[in-house]
């Protein structure tokens, strides 16, 4: 009987190994296939334009959106640089003690935001569990009073 078990086990392991290799090869082939690139530039038409324009006009709109997106990105970089310069100039007005207090206040605000986000995430999970269980979620006003 030991011989039968061991031969059955060998067959099972051989079949399992074969299946694993076959599946691995199939997955590798799928990963190796390049995804087709978009031939045409795509964008998003403004509201109601899809009902008005033809295919040629859509392509012109997409090209314009692409062109203006590059201009907007360059302007956004300039705006970000100006805002960083402004922040540095404003902070230069503060004394070293005020800068330390500002850093502490900013850290406190960040911690409060992170705590609120974690509570919101936990509350969303709890509401989903209650919904799955068929319970009605507690009203927001009652939840605030309890806290």
C-alpha positions in Angstrom: 0.0 0.0 0.0 2.9 2.3 0.7 4.0 1.8 -2.9 0.6 2.8 -4.2 0.5 6.0 -2.1 3.9 7.0 -3.1 3.2 6.4 -6.8 -0.1 8.4 -6.5 1.7 11.1 -4.7 4.4 11.3 -7.4 1.8 11.4 -10.1 -0.1 14.2 -8.3 3.1 16.2 -7.7 4.1 15.7 -11.3 0.7 16.9 -12.5 0.8 19.9 -10.2 4.3 20.9 -11.4 3.2 20.6 -15.0 0.1 22.8 -14.3 2.2 25.4 -12.5 4.7 25.6 -15.3 1.9 25.9 -17.9 0.2 28.6 -16.0 3.5 30.5 -15.5 4.2 30.3 -19.2 0.8 31.6 -20.1 1.1 34.5 -17.6 4.6 35.3 -19.0 3.2 35.4 -22.5 0.4 37.8 -21.5 2.9 40.1 -19.8 5.2 40.0 -22.8 2.5 41.2 -25.2 2.9 44.9 -25.8 -0.3 46.9 -25.2 -1.5 48.8 -28.3 -0.6 52.5 -28.1 -3.3 55.0 -28.8 -2.9 56.2 -32.4 -4.9 59.4 -31.9 -4.6 62.0 -29.2 -7.5 61.8 -26.8 -9.0 64.3 -24.6 -12.3 65.2 -23.1 -14.8 67.2 -25.1 -16.4 70.2 -23.3 -20.0 69.7 -22.2 -22.5 69.1 -25.1 -19.7 69.2 -27.8 -20.1 65.5 -28.4 -23.6 66.1 -29.8 -22.4 68.8 -32.1 -19.0 68.0 -33.7 -17.9 65.5 -36.2 -14.9 63.2 -36.1 -12.6 65.8 -37.7 -13.6 68.5 -35.3 -13.1 66.2 -32.4 -9.5 65.5 -33.5 -8.9 69.3 -33.9 -10.3 69.9 -30.4 -8.1 67.1 -28.9 -5.0 68.6 -30.6 -5.9 72.0 -29.2 -6.4 70.6 -25.7 -3.0 68.9 -25.9 -1.3 72.1 -27.0 -3.0 74.2 -24.3 -2.3 71.6 -21.7 1.5 72.1 -22.2 1.0 75.9 -21.8 -1.1 75.4 -18.7 1.6 73.1 -17.2 4.3 75.7 -17.8 2.2 78.4 -16.2 1.4 76.2 -13.2 5.2 75.6 -12.7 5.7 79.4 -12.7 2.8 79.9 -10.2 4.2 77.2 -7.9 7.6 78.9 -7.9 6.0 82.3 -7.2 4.0 80.8 -4.3 7.1 79.2 -2.9 9.0 82.5 -3.1 6.1 84.3 -1.4 6.0 81.7 1.4 9.8 82.1 2.0 9.5 85.9 2.0 6.6 85.8 4.5 8.5 83.4 6.8 11.5 85.6 6.7 9.5 88.2 8.6 9.1 85.9 11.5 11.5 85.7 14.4 13.3 82.4 15.2 10.9 81.8 18.1 7.9 82.4 15.9 9.3 80.1 13.3 9.5 77.3 15.9 6.0 78.0 17.1 4.8 78.0 13.5 6.4 74.6 12.9 4.7 73.2 16.0 1.3 74.5 14.9 1.7 73.1 11.4 2.7 69.7 12.8 -0.3 69.8 15.1 -2.6 70.6 12.3 -1.1 67.9 10.1 -1.7 65.3 13.0 -5.3 66.5 13.4 -5.9 66.1 9.6 -4.4 62.6 9.6 -6.4 61.6 12.6 -9.6 62.9 11.0 -8.8 61.0 7.8 -8.2 57.8 9.7 -11.5 58.2 11.6 -13.3 58.9 8.4 -11.8 55.8 6.8 -12.7 53.7 9.9 -16.2 55.1 9.8 -16.6 54.3 6.2 -15.6 50.7 6.9 -18.0 50.5 9.8 -20.9 51.9 7.7 -20.1 49.3 4.9 -20.2 46.5 7.5 -23.5 47.7 8.9 -24.9 47.9 5.4 -23.8 44.4 4.6 -25.3 43.2 7.9 -28.6 45.0 7.0 -28.3 47.5 9.8 -29.0 51.2 9.3 -26.0 53.4 9.9 -26.3 55.8 12.9 -27.4 59.3 12.0 -24.6 61.8 11.9 -26.1 64.1 14.5 -26.3 61.1 17.0 -22.7 60.2 16.2 -21.5 63.7 16.9 -23.4 63.8 20.3 -21.8 60.5 21.3 -18.3 61.8 20.6 
